[in-house]
Amino acid sequence: MNDDFRVRLFSIIGCMALFIVSCSQPAPPEEDHVPVNPMNDFGMTASNVFFYYTDLDRATKFYTETLGLNIAADYGFAKILQVAPTSFITLVDETKGMHKSSEPKTVAIALVTDQLGEWWDYIEKQDVEIKFPYDPKEGRPHHGFVAIDPEGYLLEFERFNVHEENEKLMPVLDKTATVYPPDDQTTTVPPGLGFKATVVWFYYKDMAGIQRFYEDVMGFDLIV
């Protein structure tokens, strides 16, 4: 994937709430109002990406058995799967969801892991279609490979490396725990393989404009 055409939105989120109470002081003049930063003033707890399927049972089996993800909530027509501490994927039956599986799949998700080589050794032996194989090159800021889920969504298994490009990101990832398959879950994932974060890839023509939107309106900080 071309780094010039993707925006990294990380689901490793630090939340801070600030409450100001004043009983005796009058409200400040309108011109003194401090602009709201959604990330600081509203808070955010996690990210949740929605995928839509014609065969929800098949997709659920793939994500739980082949990838080892735990079902955090089951609504029947939708399954919320936990990927990482604050990262979720929701699988939805297209007949009951807001979108159809036939719509263009313009969003891809990266599954961030420290066990990239081990994941590749495992995935390449499964009945999983590979779009881009694992081909690590020394000196790159990140390595990965891209698999395709049962109905065409792109899954990038990715590891970020120690590199000047990742100077702000690595301390955050280093403090983030890896989520492994539950001991009582039916899965073919070998022990010791898990994920610690997700990256959602969006694709745009106007990179400068969309960056301003996420920084100014959503309150996100550019980390890579």
C-alpha positions in Angstrom: 0.0 0.0 0.0 1.2 3.5 -0.8 1.9 5.5 2.3 1.0 8.7 0.4 -2.6 7.6 0.1 -3.5 6.4 3.5 -4.2 8.0 6.8 -3.4 6.1 9.9 -6.1 6.2 12.6 -4.9 4.4 15.6 -7.2 2.7 18.1 -4.7 3.2 20.9 -6.4 6.2 22.5 -5.5 8.1 25.6 -8.6 9.7 27.1 -8.7 12.7 29.4 -11.7 14.5 30.8 -11.6 18.0 32.2 -14.5 19.3 34.2 -14.7 23.0 35.2 -17.2 24.0 37.9 -17.7 27.6 38.8 -20.5 28.8 41.1 -19.5 32.4 41.8 -17.8 33.6 38.7 -19.8 34.9 35.7 -19.5 33.1 32.4 -16.5 34.4 30.4 -17.2 36.6 27.4 -17.9 34.7 24.1 -14.6 35.8 22.6 -12.7 34.1 25.5 -14.2 30.7 24.8 -11.6 28.0 24.2 -12.4 25.8 21.2 -13.5 22.3 22.0 -11.1 19.4 21.4 -13.3 16.3 21.0 -10.5 13.9 22.1 -9.9 15.8 25.3 -13.4 17.2 26.2 -15.6 14.4 25.0 -13.4 11.4 25.4 -13.1 8.2 23.3 -12.8 4.7 24.6 -12.3 2.4 21.6 -12.6 2.0 17.8 -15.1 -0.3 16.1 -15.1 -1.1 12.4 -18.2 -2.6 10.8 -18.0 -5.3 8.1 -21.1 -6.6 6.2 -21.6 -10.2 5.0 -23.9 -12.4 3.0 -22.8 -15.4 5.1 -22.4 -14.2 8.7 -21.8 -17.7 10.1 -18.9 -18.2 7.7 -17.3 -14.9 8.5 -17.7 -15.5 12.2 -16.0 -18.9 12.0 -13.1 -17.3 10.1 -12.5 -14.6 12.6 -13.0 -16.7 15.7 -11.4 -20.0 14.6 -8.8 -19.0 12.0 -7.8 -15.6 13.6 -8.7 -16.5 17.2 -10.8 -13.4 18.0 -13.1 -13.4 20.9 -16.8 -12.5 20.6 -17.2 -9.6 23.0 -21.0 -9.2 22.3 -23.4 -11.4 20.2 -26.6 -9.8 18.9 -27.4 -12.6 16.5 -27.4 -10.5 13.4 -24.1 -8.8 14.5 -21.0 -10.0 16.4 -18.6 -7.7 18.0 -15.1 -9.2 18.1 -12.3 -7.9 20.2 -9.0 -7.6 18.3 -6.9 -5.6 20.8 -7.4 -3.8 24.1 -9.4 -0.9 22.6 -10.0 -2.3 19.0 -13.1 -4.1 17.8 -14.5 -5.4 14.5 -18.3 -5.9 14.2 -19.5 -8.5 11.7 -23.0 -7.7 10.4 -25.6 -9.7 8.5 -26.2 -7.5 5.4 -29.9 -8.2 5.4 -30.3 -6.5 8.8 -27.5 -3.9 8.6 -27.2 -0.4 7.2 -25.0 -1.5 4.3 -24.7 -4.3 1.7 -21.8 -6.6 1.3 -21.8 -5.7 -2.4 -20.8 -2.1 -1.8 -17.2 -1.2 -2.6 -14.9 -2.2 0.2 -13.0 1.1 0.5 -11.7 0.5 4.0 -9.0 -1.8 5.0 -7.8 -2.7 8.5 -4.4 -3.6 9.7 -3.9 -6.0 12.6 -0.9 -4.8 14.5 1.2 -7.6 16.1 4.7 -8.2 17.4 4.5 -11.8 16.1 4.4 -11.0 12.4 6.7 -13.8 11.2 4.8 -16.4 13.2 1.5 -15.1 11.9 2.7 -15.5 8.4 4.0 -19.0 9.0 0.5 -19.9 10.3 -1.7 -18.0 7.8 0.1 -19.2 4.7 -0.8 -22.8 5.7 -4.5 -22.0 6.1 -7.2 -21.7 3.4 -6.8 -18.0 3.2 -6.4 -15.9 0.1 -3.2 -13.8 0.1 -3.1 -10.5 -1.8 0.4 -9.4 -0.8 2.8 -12.0 0.7 5.3 -11.4 3.5 8.5 -9.9 2.0 10.4 -8.1 4.7 13.1 -5.6 3.6 15.7 -4.4 6.1 15.4 -0.8 7.1 11.6 -0.4 6.5 9.5 1.4 9.1 7.0 -1.4 9.0 6.6 -4.9 7.6 3.5 -6.8 6.8 1.4 -9.0 4.5 -2.2 -8.7 3.3 -4.8 -11.4 3.5 -8.4 -11.4 2.2 -11.3 -12.4 4.4 -14.1 -14.7 3.2 -16.0 -11.9 1.5 -13.2 -9.6 0.3 -12.2 -7.3 3.1 -8.5 -6.6 3.2 -6.6 -7.6 6.4 -3.1 -6.3 6.7 -1.0 -8.1 9.3 1.5 -5.5 10.3 4.5 -4.9 12.6 5.9 -1.4 13.2 9.7 -1.3 13.6 12.1 0.9 15.4 12.5 3.7 12.9 12.6 7.5 12.9 9.2 7.5 11.2 7.7 5.7 14.2 9.4 7.8 16.9 6.0 8.9 18.4 4.2 5.6 17.8 6.6 3.0 19.2 6.3 4.2 22.9 2.5 3.9 22.6 2.7 0.4 21.1 5.3 -0.7 23.6 2.9 0.2 26.5 -0.1 -1.6 24.8 -0.9 -5.2 25.8 -1.4 -8.0 23.3 -4.8 -9.7 23.3 -4.5 -13.5 22.7 -7.3 -16.0 22.0 -9.2 -17.1 25.1 -8.1 -20.5 26.5 -11.6 -22.0 26.1 -12.1 -20.8 22.5 -12.0 -23.2 19.6 -9.2 -21.9 17.4 -6.4 -23.2 15.2 -4.2 -20.2 16.1 -0.9 -21.4 17.7 -0.2 -20.3 21.3 1.5 -17.0 21.7 0.0 -15.2 18.7 -2.2 -12.2 19.2 -2.8 -8.5 18.3 -2.2 -5.3 20.2 -3.8 -2.6 18.0 -5.6 -1.9 14.7 -5.0 0.7 12.0 -7.9 1.7 9.8 -6.9 2.7 6.2 -9.0 5.4 4.5 -8.2 6.5 0.9 -8.6 10.1 -0.2 -7.8 12.5 -3.1 -7.3 15.6 -0.9 -4.8 14.5 1.8 -4.2 18.0 3.2 -7.9 18.7 3.5 -8.8 15.4 5.2 -5.9 15.8 7.6 -7.2 19.1 8.7 -10.6 17.6 9.2 -9.4 14.9 11.5 -7.1 17.2 13.4 -9.4 20.3 13.7 -12.8 18.7 13.8 -12.1 15.3 15.4 -9.2 16.4 17.6 -6.8 13.6 16.5 -3.1 14.1 16.7 -0.8 13.1 13.8 1.4 10.3 15.2 3.1 9.0 12.1 
